[in-house]
Amino acid sequence: MISVEARKHHTKKSKIHHKHRNKRNGGGNKATDCSNPPSPSPSPSSTPSHGFYPIQSPIFDILSFGAKGDGVSDDTKALEAAWEAACKVQGATLEIPSEFQFLINPITLQGPCMPNFVFQVDGIVLAPEKVGSWPKSSLFQWLNFKWMHNFTIQGAGTLDGQGYNWWKLSQIDYFQVMKKSKSIPDTKPTVLRFYASYNVTVRDIRIINSPQCHLKFDNSKGVKINNVTISAPESSPNTDGIHLQNTQDVEIHHSNIGTGDDCVSIQTGCSNIHVHHMNCGPGHGISLGGLGKDKSVACVSDIIVDNVNLESTMYGARIKTWQGGLGSVKNISFSNIQVSDVKIPIMIDQYYCDKYVCKNQTGAVAISNVKFNQIIGTYSAKPIHLACSNSIPCTNVDLIDIQLKPSTNFREINQLGLCWNSYGKSQAPLLPSSMDYCVRRGSGFVRGISRSHENVCS
């Protein structure tokens, strides 16, 4: 049953609705929301002939709620009103129409809503351009979706974080001069963030120029990301493409990501993640971590990365942990990865430090059952870097069919890279052949050392 307010806005359909009808028909996420089970739906009727359309899902156009769409006027209240109305209707579509630009201030769009809610972004959504215009209470994210179930964001449109002024604040000289100023925030926002959400799909849209991370999931489960484009300049700091934390059951595929940091960043609490058929670059590659900072517990498991192209990135397949941490990283597979002019294609770094100096510590996040298989292409600095903890070695690290040649930008001679305290096996072909010495046999002997750290993740 559509509310009076919803019905009123639903009847104000513009030509734009007809223009996109076919796209919307296939757009819903049909997963079942266990906390809000959908009502039984009627049997679908046959498609009418002679040019008539089937019955459509309720559509809530932001223009019908007072939005100007000129890219200058503040359309935040219109979005809030459209959201409130659409959230109450099963199978609703909230429409951001094409050929318009909507300036939206930081906002939290909260659920749970009725099942199969679609946020259709065909136009351009703009974040505030001036840093000083952001409320101090809204510096963590711009568009924050909270407690959403069975929800889809899709469309041919763009979410533009307009992060240029934020990136200027990260320049070291400028930041040191302005650090004491009360007008300079220490935190920079993420463009699109999901918190405690389940069965979420993000597809087809563009997310660009975020002040910091572009797309972030916290404490969520059942995430599908497909055919998205994420981009920011290579010089933009900390602009991760997709950032996952305490999130499980994720598939990321057929997408293009190029930013100033990790294309995909997988943090503690993540498991059952599959990243495949992706293009990454520029940026820092596909990364697990940094994990275990400030002696914290990190638990990451069951990660598969395959069929990925990395071009002109700083790293390729990377695991990075801080000294002193607890927990484990296990059951990780990087396979069928093509690298082109990547600085260091294969990396495990248990001495990760983003400061000038970090204190040496004996504790470490235990790393085990990691496979690097079919990593092929060119490197510009070193083919491999395995720097495992002195006290807790990396175990069951396999190097299989690694074929890495120096790129035209390579400036060092016969430089294999660092290989330290890693146990496992290697299997030909291996290029450079000296890579065979990067993993030592006898991991069973040292396996027990790391079990106490892994137990905290059980």
C-alpha positions as CSV (number, residue, x, y, z in Angstrom):
1,M,0.0,0.0,0.0
2,I,1.5,3.3,-1.1
3,S,1.1,6.2,1.4
4,V,-0.8,9.3,0.4
5,E,2.4,11.3,0.1
6,A,4.1,8.6,-1.9
7,R,1.2,8.3,-4.2
8,K,1.1,12.0,-4.8
9,H,4.7,12.2,-5.9
10,H,4.4,8.9,-7.8
11,T,1.8,10.4,-10.1
12,K,4.0,13.2,-11.1
13,K,6.0,11.3,-13.7
14,S,8.1,13.1,-16.3
15,K,9.2,11.9,-19.7
16,I,12.5,10.9,-18.1
17,H,10.7,8.0,-16.4
18,H,9.6,6.5,-19.7
19,K,13.1,7.0,-21.1
20,H,14.7,4.7,-18.5
21,R,11.9,2.2,-18.0
22,N,13.5,-0.8,-19.6
23,K,16.7,-0.2,-17.5
24,R,14.7,-0.2,-14.3
25,N,12.9,-3.4,-14.9
26,G,16.0,-5.5,-14.5
27,G,17.6,-3.3,-11.8
28,G,16.3,-4.6,-8.5
29,N,18.2,-6.9,-6.1
30,K,15.8,-9.8,-5.5
31,A,17.6,-11.1,-2.4
32,T,15.3,-11.8,0.6
33,D,15.6,-9.6,3.6
34,C,15.3,-11.9,6.6
35,S,14.6,-9.1,9.1
36,N,11.9,-7.6,6.9
37,P,10.4,-10.5,4.8
38,P,8.6,-9.2,1.7
39,S,4.9,-9.7,1.3
40,P,3.9,-12.3,-1.3
41,S,3.9,-10.7,-4.7
42,P,1.3,-11.3,-7.3
43,S,2.0,-13.6,-10.3
44,P,3.6,-11.6,-13.1
45,S,1.2,-10.9,-16.0
46,S,2.2,-11.3,-19.6
47,T,3.8,-8.3,-21.3
48,P,1.2,-6.3,-23.2
49,S,1.7,-5.9,-26.9
50,H,1.2,-2.9,-29.2
51,G,3.7,-0.7,-27.3
52,F,2.1,-0.8,-23.9
53,Y,4.4,-1.0,-20.9
54,P,4.0,-3.5,-18.0
55,I,3.2,-2.1,-14.6
56,Q,6.3,-0.3,-13.2
57,S,7.8,-0.2,-9.7
58,P,6.9,3.0,-7.9
59,I,9.3,5.8,-8.9
60,F,10.3,8.7,-6.8
61,D,12.0,11.4,-8.8
62,I,14.1,13.8,-6.8
63,L,12.8,16.7,-9.0
64,S,9.3,16.0,-7.8
65,F,10.4,16.7,-4.2
66,G,11.7,20.2,-5.0
67,A,15.3,19.6,-6.3
68,K,16.6,22.2,-8.7
69,G,19.2,20.0,-10.4
70,D,21.3,23.0,-11.4
71,G,24.5,22.0,-9.6
72,V,24.4,25.2,-7.5
73,S,21.3,25.0,-5.3
74,D,21.3,22.8,-2.3
75,D,19.2,19.8,-3.1
76,T,19.9,17.9,0.2
77,K,16.4,18.4,1.6
78,A,14.8,17.2,-1.6
79,L,16.9,14.0,-1.4
80,E,15.9,13.5,2.2
81,A,12.2,13.9,1.4
82,A,12.4,11.5,-1.6
83,W,14.2,9.0,0.5
84,E,11.7,9.1,3.3
85,A,8.8,8.5,0.9
86,A,10.5,5.8,-1.2
87,C,11.9,3.9,1.8
88,K,8.3,3.0,2.9
89,V,7.4,1.4,-0.4
90,Q,8.4,-2.1,-1.5
91,G,10.3,-2.2,-4.8
92,A,10.6,1.6,-4.9
93,T,13.1,3.4,-7.2
94,L,14.5,6.7,-6.1
95,E,15.5,8.5,-9.3
96,I,18.4,10.9,-9.8
97,P,17.6,11.8,-13.4
98,S,20.1,12.3,-16.2
99,E,20.9,15.7,-17.7
100,F,20.9,17.3,-14.2
101,Q,23.5,18.0,-11.5
102,F,22.5,17.9,-7.9
103,L,24.5,19.5,-5.1
104,I,24.1,17.4,-2.0
105,N,25.6,18.2,1.5
106,P,26.8,15.3,3.8
107,I,23.8,13.1,4.5
108,T,23.0,9.9,6.2
109,L,20.2,7.9,4.5
110,Q,19.0,5.4,7.0
111,G,17.1,2.1,6.8
112,P,15.9,-0.5,7.1
113,C,13.6,0.2,4.2
114,M,11.2,-2.0,2.4
115,P,12.8,-4.7,0.3
116,N,14.2,-4.3,-3.2
117,F,14.8,-0.5,-2.9
118,V,16.8,0.9,-5.9
119,F,18.7,4.1,-5.9
120,Q,18.9,5.0,-9.6
121,V,21.7,7.5,-10.3
122,D,21.6,8.6,-13.9
123,G,22.6,12.2,-13.3
124,I,25.5,13.8,-11.6
125,V,25.6,14.2,-7.8
126,L,28.1,16.7,-6.5
127,A,29.7,17.0,-3.0
128,P,30.4,20.5,-1.5
129,E,33.5,21.9,-3.1
130,K,34.7,24.1,-0.2
131,V,36.3,22.3,2.7
132,G,35.1,24.9,5.2
133,S,31.5,24.2,4.2
134,W,31.5,20.7,5.6
135,P,30.1,20.4,9.1
136,K,32.6,19.0,11.6
137,S,30.2,16.2,12.5
138,S,30.1,15.0,8.9
139,L,33.8,14.6,8.0
140,F,33.9,10.8,7.9
141,Q,31.7,10.4,4.8
142,W,29.6,12.3,2.3
143,L,26.8,9.8,1.3
144,N,26.3,7.5,4.3
145,F,23.9,4.5,3.9
146,K,23.1,2.9,7.2
147,W,21.2,-0.3,8.1
148,M,20.2,-1.1,4.5
149,H,18.9,-4.5,3.5
150,N,18.3,-5.7,-0.1
151,F,19.4,-2.5,-1.6
152,T,20.8,-1.5,-5.0
153,I,22.7,1.6,-6.3
154,Q,22.9,1.6,-10.0
155,G,22.8,3.8,-13.1
156,A,24.8,5.6,-15.7
157,G,25.5,8.6,-13.5
158,T,28.4,9.9,-11.4
159,L,29.1,10.6,-7.8
160,D,31.7,13.4,-7.7
161,G,33.4,14.0,-4.4
162,Q,35.2,17.2,-5.7
163,G,38.2,16.4,-3.6
164,Y,40.7,18.8,-5.1
165,N,40.8,21.2,-2.1
166,W,41.0,18.3,0.3
167,W,44.1,16.9,-1.5
168,K,45.8,20.3,-1.1
169,L,45.5,19.9,2.7
170,S,47.5,16.7,2.5
171,Q,50.6,18.3,0.9
172,I,53.2,18.1,3.7
173,D,54.5,21.6,3.6
174,Y,51.1,23.2,3.4
175,F,49.7,20.9,6.1
176,Q,52.6,21.7,8.5
177,V,52.0,25.4,8.1
178,M,48.2,25.2,8.5
179,K,48.0,22.3,11.0
180,K,47.3,24.6,14.0
181,S,44.4,26.3,12.2
182,K,41.0,25.4,13.5
183,S,39.6,25.5,10.0
184,I,41.8,22.6,8.8
185,P,40.1,19.2,9.6
186,D,42.2,16.2,10.4
187,T,39.7,13.8,8.9
188,K,38.7,13.6,5.2
189,P,35.4,12.1,4.0
190,T,34.6,9.0,2.0
191,V,32.3,9.6,-1.0
192,L,30.0,6.5,-0.5
193,R,29.9,4.5,2.7
194,F,27.7,1.6,3.8
195,Y,27.4,0.7,7.5
196,A,25.8,-2.4,8.9
197,S,24.1,-3.3,5.6
198,Y,23.2,-6.6,4.0
199,N,22.7,-7.8,0.5
200,V,23.8,-4.6,-1.2
201,T,24.6,-4.2,-4.9
202,V,26.5,-1.4,-6.4
203,R,26.8,-1.4,-10.2
204,D,27.4,0.6,-13.3
205,I,27.9,4.0,-11.7
206,R,31.0,6.2,-11.7
207,I,32.6,7.4,-8.4
208,I,35.3,10.1,-8.9
209,N,37.6,12.5,-7.0
210,S,36.8,11.5,-3.5
211,P,38.5,13.5,-0.7
212,Q,39.7,10.1,0.7
213,C,38.2,6.6,0.1
214,H,35.7,6.3,-2.7
215,L,33.5,3.3,-1.7
216,K,33.6,1.9,1.8
217,F,31.8,-1.0,3.5
218,D,31.9,-1.3,7.3
219,N,30.3,-4.2,9.3
220,S,28.4,-5.4,6.3
221,K,27.6,-8.7,4.6
222,G,26.6,-9.9,1.2
223,V,28.0,-7.2,-1.1
224,K,28.1,-7.3,-4.9
225,I,30.1,-4.6,-6.8
226,N,29.9,-4.9,-10.6
227,N,30.9,-2.7,-13.6
228,V,31.8,0.4,-11.5
229,T,34.4,2.9,-12.5
230,I,36.3,4.6,-9.8
231,S,38.9,7.3,-10.6
232,A,41.0,10.0,-9.0
233,P,44.4,11.5,-10.0
234,E,47.5,9.4,-9.2
235,S,48.7,12.2,-7.0
236,S,45.6,12.3,-4.8
237,P,46.5,10.9,-1.4
238,N,44.7,8.1,0.4
239,T,42.0,7.8,-2.2
240,D,41.5,4.1,-2.0
241,G,39.0,2.8,-4.6
242,I,37.1,0.2,-2.6
243,H,37.8,-0.2,1.2
244,L,36.4,-3.2,3.1
245,Q,36.4,-3.5,6.9
246,N,34.6,-6.1,9.1
247,T,32.7,-7.2,6.0
248,Q,32.1,-10.7,4.7
249,D,30.8,-12.4,1.5
250,V,31.9,-9.8,-1.1
251,E,32.2,-10.1,-4.9
252,I,33.9,-7.3,-6.8
253,H,34.2,-7.8,-10.6
254,H,34.3,-6.3,-14.1
255,S,35.3,-2.9,-12.8
256,N,37.9,-0.2,-13.5
257,I,39.7,1.5,-10.6
258,G,42.5,4.0,-10.8
259,T,43.3,6.3,-7.9
260,G,46.2,7.6,-5.7
261,D,46.1,4.6,-3.3
262,D,44.9,0.9,-3.2
263,C,42.5,-0.1,-5.9
264,V,41.0,-2.5,-3.4
265,S,41.9,-2.4,0.3
266,I,40.9,-5.3,2.5
267,Q,41.1,-4.7,6.3
268,T,40.5,-6.6,9.5
269,G,37.4,-8.6,10.0
270,C,37.0,-9.5,6.3
271,S,36.5,-13.0,4.9
272,N,35.1,-14.7,1.8
273,I,36.1,-11.9,-0.6
274,H,36.4,-12.6,-4.3
275,V,37.9,-9.9,-6.6
276,H,38.1,-10.8,-10.3
277,H,38.1,-9.5,-13.8
278,M,39.3,-6.0,-12.9
279,N,41.6,-3.3,-14.2
280,C,43.7,-1.5,-11.6
281,G,45.9,1.5,-12.2
282,P,47.2,3.9,-11.4
283,G,47.4,3.3,-7.6
284,H,48.9,0.9,-5.1
285,G,47.5,-2.4,-6.3
286,I,45.3,-4.9,-4.5
287,S,46.2,-4.8,-0.8
288,L,45.4,-6.7,2.4
289,G,46.1,-4.3,5.3
290,G,47.9,-2.6,6.9
291,L,46.9,-4.9,9.7
292,G,47.7,-5.0,13.4
293,K,48.5,-1.3,14.0
294,D,49.1,-0.4,17.7
295,K,49.1,-4.0,18.7
296,S,45.6,-4.6,17.5
297,V,44.0,-7.9,16.5
298,A,43.6,-8.5,12.8
299,C,41.7,-11.4,11.3
300,V,41.5,-11.8,7.5
301,S,40.8,-15.1,5.7
302,D,39.5,-16.7,2.5
303,I,40.4,-14.0,0.0
304,I,40.6,-14.8,-3.8
305,V,42.0,-12.3,-6.3
306,D,42.1,-13.6,-9.9
307,N,42.0,-12.4,-13.5
308,V,43.2,-8.9,-12.7
309,N,45.2,-6.5,-14.8
310,L,47.5,-4.0,-13.0
311,E,49.1,-1.2,-15.0
312,S,51.6,1.4,-13.7
313,T,50.8,0.7,-10.1
314,M,53.2,0.9,-7.1
315,Y,52.5,-2.7,-6.0
316,G,50.6,-5.7,-7.4
317,A,49.4,-8.3,-5.0
318,R,50.3,-7.1,-1.5
319,I,49.9,-8.1,2.2
320,K,51.1,-5.5,4.7
321,T,51.1,-5.7,8.5
322,W,52.4,-3.7,11.3
323,Q,54.9,-5.0,13.9
324,G,53.4,-5.9,17.2
325,G,50.0,-7.0,16.0
326,L,48.0,-10.2,16.8
327,G,45.8,-12.4,14.8
328,S,46.1,-14.0,11.4
329,V,46.0,-13.7,7.6
330,K,45.3,-17.1,6.0
331,N,43.9,-18.8,2.9
332,I,44.8,-16.1,0.4
333,S,45.1,-16.7,-3.3
334,F,46.4,-14.3,-6.0
335,S,46.2,-15.9,-9.4
336,N,46.2,-15.1,-13.1
337,I,47.4,-11.6,-12.6
338,Q,48.8,-9.6,-15.5
339,V,51.2,-6.7,-14.4
340,S,52.6,-4.0,-16.6
341,D,55.3,-1.6,-15.4
342,V,54.4,-2.4,-11.8
343,K,57.0,-1.3,-9.3
344,I,56.9,-4.5,-7.1
345,P,54.3,-7.1,-8.3
346,I,54.5,-9.5,-5.3
347,M,54.8,-8.3,-1.8
348,I,54.4,-9.4,1.8
349,D,55.6,-6.7,4.2
350,Q,55.4,-7.4,7.9
351,Y,57.4,-4.3,8.7
352,Y,54.9,-1.9,7.2
353,C,55.4,1.7,8.5
354,D,53.8,4.8,7.1
355,K,56.0,7.1,9.3
356,Y,59.6,8.0,9.1
357,V,60.6,5.6,11.9
358,C,58.6,2.7,13.5
359,K,59.6,0.9,16.7
360,N,60.8,-2.7,16.3
361,Q,58.5,-5.2,18.0
362,T,58.5,-9.0,18.2
363,G,54.8,-9.6,17.8
364,A,53.3,-10.0,14.4
365,V,50.0,-11.0,12.6
366,A,50.6,-14.6,11.5
367,I,50.5,-15.1,7.7
368,S,49.9,-18.6,6.3
369,N,48.5,-20.4,3.2
370,V,49.2,-17.7,0.7
371,K,49.4,-18.6,-3.0
372,F,50.9,-16.4,-5.8
373,N,50.0,-18.2,-9.0
374,Q,50.5,-17.0,-12.6
375,I,51.8,-13.5,-11.9
376,I,53.0,-12.5,-15.3
377,G,54.3,-9.3,-16.8
378,T,56.8,-6.5,-16.2
379,Y,58.2,-4.7,-13.1
380,S,60.0,-1.4,-12.8
381,A,61.8,-1.9,-9.4
382,K,61.8,-5.4,-8.0
383,P,59.8,-8.6,-8.9
384,I,59.2,-9.7,-5.4
385,H,59.5,-8.5,-1.7
386,L,58.8,-11.0,1.0
387,A,59.7,-9.5,4.4
388,C,58.3,-11.7,7.1
389,S,58.6,-11.3,10.8
390,N,61.7,-12.5,12.6
391,S,59.7,-14.0,15.4
392,I,56.7,-15.4,13.4
393,P,57.6,-16.5,9.9
394,C,55.2,-16.7,7.0
395,T,54.2,-20.3,6.3
396,N,52.9,-22.2,3.3
397,V,53.7,-19.3,0.9
398,D,53.6,-20.8,-2.6
399,L,55.2,-19.3,-5.7
400,I,53.8,-21.0,-8.9
401,D,54.4,-19.9,-12.5
402,I,55.8,-16.5,-11.8
403,Q,57.1,-14.8,-15.0
404,L,58.3,-11.3,-14.4
405,K,60.6,-9.3,-16.6
406,P,62.1,-5.8,-16.1
407,S,60.1,-3.1,-17.9
408,T,61.6,-0.3,-20.0
409,N,61.5,1.9,-16.9
410,F,63.7,-0.6,-14.9
411,R,66.8,1.1,-13.6
412,E,68.5,-1.5,-11.5
413,I,70.6,-4.5,-12.5
414,N,70.0,-8.1,-11.2
415,Q,67.9,-6.9,-8.4
416,L,65.7,-9.8,-7.2
417,G,64.3,-8.0,-4.1
418,L,64.1,-9.0,-0.4
419,C,63.2,-12.5,0.6
420,W,63.2,-13.0,4.4
421,N,61.9,-15.7,6.7
422,S,59.1,-17.1,4.4
423,Y,58.5,-20.8,4.2
424,G,56.6,-22.7,1.4
425,K,57.2,-24.1,-2.0
426,S,58.0,-22.9,-5.5
427,Q,57.0,-24.4,-8.8
428,A,58.4,-23.7,-12.3
429,P,58.3,-21.7,-14.5
430,L,59.9,-19.0,-12.3
431,L,61.4,-15.9,-13.8
432,P,63.7,-14.6,-12.5
433,S,64.9,-18.1,-11.6
434,S,66.6,-16.8,-8.4
435,M,63.0,-16.4,-7.0
436,D,63.2,-20.1,-6.2
437,Y,65.2,-19.2,-3.1
438,C,62.6,-16.8,-1.8
439,V,60.6,-19.5,0.0
440,R,62.3,-22.0,2.3
441,R,61.3,-25.6,2.8
442,G,60.2,-27.0,6.2
443,S,57.2,-24.8,7.0
444,G,55.8,-27.6,9.1
445,F,58.6,-27.1,11.6
446,V,57.8,-23.5,12.2
447,R,54.0,-23.8,11.9
448,G,53.5,-24.1,15.6
449,I,55.1,-20.7,16.3
450,S,52.2,-18.8,14.8
451,R,49.3,-20.8,16.2
452,S,48.9,-18.7,19.4
453,H,48.4,-15.6,17.3
454,E,45.9,-17.3,15.0
455,N,43.8,-18.6,17.9
456,V,42.6,-15.1,18.7
457,C,40.7,-15.2,15.4
458,S,39.0,-18.5,16.1
